[in-house]
Amino acid sequence: MRCILYLTVLNVLVMNTQISAQTNRNNIRTEGVIMGVMTPGPNNAITDVAGVRVGHLTRIEEPDVCTGVTAILPHDKNPFQNKVPAAIFIGNGFGKLTAISQIQELGNLETPILLTNTLSVPTAADALIDYSVENNPGLRSVNPVVGETNDGYLNDIAGRKLTKADCLAAIAQADTGMVTQGCVGAGTGTICFGWKGGIGTASRKLPTALGGYTVGVLVQTNFGGNLQIAGVPVGEVLGKYAYKDLLENGDGSCMIVVATDAPLLSRNLKRLAKRAFMGLAKTGGIASNGSGDYVIAFSNYSGNLIQINSGDSPHLETFTELANDDLSPLFMAAIEATEEAIINALWQATSTTSNGRTIEALPKEQVLDILRQYHRIR
């Protein structure tokens, strides 16, 4: 997975943040902290679902630009001409996610998914329209999918410095393989549980006896609550949690993208998306009043692709969707991968200074000591 990084008039602390993100520092799993019982894919990332690509564009400019965009592409084909089944679950609707009604109505995704900051949603949607028109001559309608969280504490969000070119660059750079995490792309300026948040990802691979399918998750973390890692009340022990005093709250947002290669259509993808939200709850997130918490789930199973032929009428290859009774392992995979992706976002993020403010990274050594006391390191 490739990443473009714009660094202008560098603030040294911010530059260090980005260098750490680019070097793919160890996830919490490499410290011996295991969440769940299922096995990750080879990259422990959403890109373990074959064909899924991720790209980031990061904007860092002193003194107050600290933002970016992350692109998730469901496969390597033209997304408008090869739509994938999709669904959206709304955990708390205080957000600006585009494309909701058409996905709910038709049950498919026809553009890449872009994640960015709240006030850059129109810019990102405009970029997706440009992308779709360029790749589909004669196009007259398209449903651009853009999710967001608010990075206005560290970023001059009202300045709207992110451009269409930035968004298109994130799409162009999207790739398979390892996914850069932490303070990068749409996670550059985010905050989670009072510490520096960011982009995180994880995956789970079902055993062959259960279908052998993969579920991958990518998150943009910017929310509050009482942090728990592997069931340990880390936020409580460290004395940092929502509503600890009147100066702290639990507002914020989280975007969750779930990909799978299992043969599912919109109805069961929505059921899968609901379980991903349970993974957020396991980390201590509370979906507060001011939090925009959304899950977008899609399947790129080859037989699912809704192809547009020369007559502009949709064609769906015949295939057998998984029976309801076969979904429980996928549900479990989505819960585990979401929980781990959120913790990975925290684990890979580093302290960031921008907009006259500093947000510290999670104190990892202290956290590891706490987890040892609770016998959660294997």
N, C-alpha and C positions, 0 to 999 in steps of 0.2 A: 504494500500500500504506500503510495507516494504522497508527499506533503509539500505544498508551496508555503513559504514563510516570508512575509514582508516585514523587514525590520528597518525602521527609519528613525534617525536620531535616537539611538538605542538607550534605553534605561537598562543598566547592567543587571539589576535584579530580574527584570522581565526577560532579558535575553537568556539568563541562566535557566529560567523556567522553560523556555522553548527548547533549549539544548537538551534538557533532561527528557522532555517529551519525545524528541526525535530519536533518542538513543534506545527507546523501548526498554526502560528500566523494568526490573522484575515485578511481576504481579504478586499479590499477597499469597497466592498458592505456592510460589517458590520458597516462601518462608515457612512452609509446612502447615499453613492454615487452610483447611479444606472445608468448603461449604457444600453440603449435600453429599450424595452417595453415587451420583452418576458420573460417567467419564467424559471429560472435555474432548473436543476435537483437537487436531494437531496444532492449531494456532490458538486455541481457546478464544475464538473470535467469531463474529458474525460471518466472516468470510469462509468459515469452515463449511457453510452451506454453498456447495459448488456453484460458481457463477456470480455470486454476490461480490460487489466491488465497493470500496470505500475510499473517498478522497477528502482532504482537508485543505482549506485556505485560511491562513492565520494572519491577522492584521495587528501589528504592534507598532505604535508610534507615540513617542513621548510628546506631551505628558499624559494624555488621557484616552488614547485609542487602544483598546484591549478587547478584541472581538474576532469573529471569524465565521466560517460556514463549513459545514460537513455535508458531503453528498453520499447517499447510499443508492446504488444501482442494483436492481433485482437480478439482472443477468447481462450477458454481453450482446444482446440483440437490441433492435430499435424498440424502446419501451411502449411507444404508442401503437406500433403495429403488432406488438407481441405483449399484450396486457397480461398481468398476473392477478389471480384472485387475491383480494385483500379485505381487511376489516379494520375498524377503529373502535377502541373501547375508551370511554371518557371516565377517568377516575374522579377528576374535578375539573370543571369546564372554565376556569379562570384563565383562558389562553386565547391564542390567535391562530390556531391550526387551520389552514386552508383545506378545501376539497372534501370536507366531512360529508356533506349531504350526497354528493354523487357517489362516493365510495359506499355509503350506507345504502343508496338506492340500487346501484348497479353491481356492487361487490367486486370492483376491480381497480387496479392501479395502472395508470398509463403514462407516468413520468417518473424520473428519479425522485427520491425523497431528499429535500434539503432541510437542514436544521441550522438555525442562526439566532440572532437576537431579536427581541420583540419588534422593534421599530424598523428592522430590515426585512420583515416578511414581504411587504409589497415589492421591494427590489428583487428579492429572491424569486418570487412568483413571476415577475416580469422576465427574469433571466430564463426560467423554465419555459415560458412561452416562446422566447427567442430560440431556445434550444429545440423545442418541438417543431416550430415553424420551419427552421432551417433543415431539419431532418425529415420533414414530411411536407413536401410542396403541395400547395392547395389546401392546407389545413385551415379549418374555419372555427374549430372549437377544441379546447384541451382543458384538462383539470389539473393544474399544478399543485403539487403537495409540498407544503412548507410548514414545518413546526418550529417552535421557538421557546426560549426561556429568556428572562430579563437579566442582562449583565450590566445594568446601569450603575451599580456600585463601583465597579472598577473601570467601566467604559463610558465615554461620552456618547451615550446611546442616542441622545437627541441630535447629535451631529450627523448621524446616519452616514458614516464614512465608508461602509461596505458598498461595493459597486456591483453592477451586473457582471462585469468582467471577472471580479473575484469569484462570484458564484459559478460562472461558466468554467473558470479555471479549476475549481474543486471537482466539478463533474469530469473535466478532461483528464485530471490526474488520478481519478478513481482506479483502484487496482485490487487484485486479490492478494491473498497471503496475510502477513502480519499487519495489524492495524495499530497505528500510532495512537497512544492514549494520553490522558492527562490534560494539560493546559494547551490544547491545540484545537484548531477549527472552531466549531460552535461552542466548545468548552473553554476557550481561552480566558474568558472573564467571568466564569460562573463560580458560585459558592455553594457548598453542600454541608449541612449540619454545622455551619459556622466556620468550617475550614474551606480551603481551596478545593473546588470541585473541578469537573472537566468531563471529557469523553471517556467512557469505559466500555469494555466489551467482554463477552465470554460465550461459551457454547457448551452443548452437551450432545453426545453421540449415543443413540440408543443401541443396545446390543442387537445382534442379528435376529435373535429369537423374538424381539419386539418390533421388528421391521427395519432396523438399521438406519433409521432416519436421523437427520441432524437438525437441531434447533440452535440458532444463533441469535444473540441479542446485542444491540448497541444502545447506550444511554447517553443522554446529555443531562448531567446532574446539576441542579440549582435549587435545592429544596431544603426544608428544615425538619426537625423532629428530635428524636433521642437515638443517636447512633448506636446500632448493635452490629457486632461482627461475629459471625458464627454463633449467634445466640448470646454473646457476652455484652452486657450493658456498658459499652466503652464510653459513650457520651456521659452517662451518669457518673461513672468512676472518675472521669476527667473533669467533671463539674461544668460541662458545656452542653447544654441542651435547650430546646425551645421552652420559653416561658420560665426559665430559671429565675429571672428577675424582669422587671417591667421594661428594661431596655432591650430585651431579646424577644424575638418572635419566631414563628415557624413557617413564615410565608416563603414562597419560591415556587419553582416548577420543575417538572421532569418530563422529558420526551423519551419514550422507549420504543425502539424498532425491533420487531421480532421477525426473523426469517426462518423458513423451514423448506426442506425438499419433500416433505410428506404430502401426499395427494389430498389436499383439503380445499374446500371452497369457502366462500365468505362466512357462512353461518358458523362453521366449526373454527375458522380462523378467529372469529370474534370470541369464541369460547377460549381459545388459546391465549388471546390478548388479555382476557380477564385474569388468567392465572399469572401472567407476567406482573400484573399489579400486586398480586400477593407476594411476589419477590421483593417489590419495593417496600411493602409493609414489614417484611422480615428484617430489613435494614433499619427500621425505626422511623421511616417516613410517615407523616400523618395526613398528607393531602389537605393542608389547611385551607381556610377560606380564600386566601389570595394565591393559591397554588394552581397552576395549569398543568394537570397531569394526564397525559394521553399515551395510549399504546397503539401503534400501527403494526399490524401483522400481515404478512404476505407469504404465499407459497410459490416457489418457482419450479415445482415439479413439472417436468417437460410436457406432460400431457395436459397440464393446466393452461398453457399459454393460449390466450384468446387472440387468434390471428385475424387481421383485417385483409381480406382479399381484394382483388381489383374492383369488385362491385361495391366496396365499402360496407359489406355486411359481415358481422362477426362470425367466426367459425371456431368452435371449441372441439378439440379432439375428444373422442369418446374414451373415458377412463372410469375406473371404479374408485370413488372416494372412500377413505377409511370409514369403517363403521364407528358409530358413537362409542361402542364398548372398547374400541382399540385406542382411544384418545388419551387415556389416563397417563401413560408413560410420557407422552408429549407435554401434557400439563405439568408434570413433575419437572421435566427438562426446562420448560420455560421459567418456572419458579426459581430453580437453582441458578440458571444462567443469568437471570435478571439480578438476583441478589449479588452474585459474584461480580457482574459487570459494574454495578454501582460502587462496590468496594474497590474494584480496580481503578475506577475513575479517581477516587480519593487517594489511593495508594500511589498512583503515578503522578498526581498533581504536585506542584512545588509552590512555595511561597511566592506571591506576586504583588508587586507594587505598581499602581497606575491610578490616574485620576486623583492623586493626592492621598491615596489610601493604600493600606497593605492588608492582605489576607494571608494568614499563615497556613502552611500545609499541615496536614494531619501529622502529629508527632509520632512517627512510626516506631521508634524505639520504645517509647512509653506504651504504645498500644501493644507491641509484642510482649512486653513485660506483663501487661494485664492479661493477655491471652494465655501466657504461660501459667499464671496464677489460677486461671480457670481450666487448665489442662486442655486447651484447644489447639495446641501446636503438636503436630504428629511427627 
